[in-house]
Amino acid sequence: MAAMYGSGQGEGLQPKTVSRKISALHHYFLWLPQEGVIRDNPMERIGYKKATAPLPDILFEQECQLLLQIASSNPRTYLLFLLLLETGIKTEELFMLKISNFDFSNKYAPEVWIKHTGKKIRKNRKLKLPAEIGPVFAEYVKAYAISDRLFPYTERFIRMLIAGVAKEAKIQKKVSAQILRDSYAVRCLRRGEKMEVVLAKLGVHATTWEDAQEK
């Protein structure tokens, strides 16, 4: 059991986890000398090779547009794909959304508040939405009698909705909420947005920007 869950000595940890921990220590001990807390950096004597995850199989722009076209046959799937492809939010953030998080006071520039609690409150952010989401949002809320939580479903059901649209669109890539999030990031960068702006919109904290930038 200790090997499965890891121990105080670090056994059983995934390479990516070990790499992230060592990277955090490197940054910490780079900061300490700058603040005059210590003179020498002990981490300089510790060599390590960062674990790299395989690159995501992102969607091309024509594939994104095809998914939106197919999804538009139903307000629920259309709203789902609009949110994932136009905001890059995580699945957990999708399930946190409530009707009260959306601001349609300016129908030409709607916005959504992504709100967290506890230690994740630093990921709170306001995101702009495409103007066409307003009518879709209203139709979905009325058709499915939504009164509070925007998507009162299971994660498995959301995966099924995404997979169903991808299958109908005949896209060979594995389409998931994470791939839609990664594709959103690439679309933003291709539009000329700065890396720091995109990472902030994704809710990526500055302490993990290095890994996110490499990805």
N, C-alpha and C positions, 0 to 999 in steps of 0.2 A: 504493500500500500504506500509505503514511503517513497518508493521509486516512481509510483504513478503520480502522486500529488506533489512531489518535491520535498526536500527537507531544508533544514537551516543551512546546509552546506551548498544548496543549489542543485542537487541531483534531480533529474527528471524534468528540468526546464527545457523548453523548446529553444533552438538556436536563436530565433528572432527575439525571444524574451531576454536571453543572456546578452545579446548584442545591444538591446535597448538599455539594459541596466548599466552595462559598461560604458555606453555612450553618455548616459546621464552622469556617471561618476567623472568621466573625462571633463565634461562641461563644468561640473561643480569644482573640481580641483584646478581648472583654468581660472575660475572666478576668484577663488580664495587668495592666490598671490596678488591679483589685481587689487584686492581690498586690503592687502597688507596683513592678512591673517596668518599666512605661512609664507616661507621663502621659497621652498622647493616644491615642485609638483610631483608627488610619488607615482602618479598615473603615467608619467612619461616613460617609466621603466616597464610598463605593462603593455605588451603588444597584443593586438587582437584584430581579427578580420571580421568586418561587419557582415552579418547574414543578410542576404538580399532575397526578397520575395519575387516570384515570377511576375512579370508585367501583366496588368489586366488586359483582357481581350476587349478593348473598347469598341463602341459602335461608331460607324462613319455617319456623317451628317444625313446622308440619304436614308440610312437605316433608322435613324432617330425620327425623321419625318414620316417614314412608312409606319413606324409603330404608332405615332400620334394619329395618323390617318385611320389606321385600323381601330385604335382604341376609341376614336370619336363616335363610333356607332352606339356607345353606351356612356351616359354621363359619369358613372362610377369609374369605369376603366379610363375614361378620358381625363378625369380629374386626377386620378392616381398617377398616370404617366406625365401629365403636365407638371405636377408637383415634383416628381422624382427627377425629371429631365430639366426642369427650369429652376430648381432650387438646390439639388444635390443633397437633400436631407437624408439622414440614415433612417432605417426601418423603425428603430426605437423612437425617433423623433416624429415619424409619421403617425405612430399610434398615440403620441402625446397631444396631437393637434386637436383643438376644440374650435367650435364655430367662433367663439369669442377671440381667438388668436388672429382672426382675419380682419383687415381694415379695407373696406370698399368705399370709404368716404370720397375718394377720388377714383372714379371708375376707369380713368385712363392710366392710373398708376397705383393699382392695388398692392397691398403689402401683407406679410404674415410675420407674426412674432413667434420665434422658436424659443420656448421657455423651458429651462431646466430647474431642478431644485438641488439643494445640498451642495456637494463639492463640484457638481457639474454646472453650477450657475454661471461660471465663466464662459460657458458655451452659448449663453443667451445671445440672440442676435435678431435683427429685423432684416427681412429679405424682400426684395422687389419681386412682383409677380407679373406675368404677361397679362395684358389687358383682357384677352379673350377668356381668362379663367373665371371672370365674374359671372357670365350667363351659365357656364357649366356648373359652377359652384351652386348657384341658386337652383338649377334644375335637379342636381343630384340631391341636395338637402330636402327638396320637396318630394321627389320621387321615392326616396328611401326613408322618409320620415326621420331625418337626423335632427336631434335636438341638443346634443352636447358634444360628445366625442365624434370627430369627423369620420373616423374609420373604426367602428366598433366590431372588428373582425379579428380572427386569429392570424398569426404570421403565416401559417400554412395556406390559409385562404388567399392572402395577398400574393403569395408565391404562385398559386394556381392561376390567379387573374393575370399576372405578368407572363407566365408561361403560355397561357391560352392566346394572348395577343401576339406573342412572339411566334407561336406555331402558325397562326393564321397569316402572319406577315411573311412566313417562310424564311425566317432568318436562321441561319445555321449556327450562329454563335449562341452560347448559353447566356440568355438574358436574365439578369437578376437585379434586385434593388441596388446591390453594390456596383454592378456594371453600369447601371444608369447613373449612379453617383459619380463614378470615375469618368464616364462620358461627359457629364455636365462640366467637370473640372477642365477637361481638354477643350470643350467647346468655348468655355470662357477664355482660356488662354489663346485660342485661335482667333478670338474676337479682339485680342490685344490687351486684355486685362492683365494687370501686374500679378505676379505670383503671390505676393503678400495679401492682396485684395481677395484673390480666389480662395486662399487658405482660410482667411477670416470668414468668408461666406460659407465655407464648409464647416466652420466651427472647430477647426484644427487649432489647438493651443500652440503658442509660440515655442514651448519646450519640445514639441515634436515636429517642428517645421522642417528640420533637416531631413528626417526620413521621408516626410511627405513630398518635399521638393525633389528628392531623388526619384521617387516613384513617378 
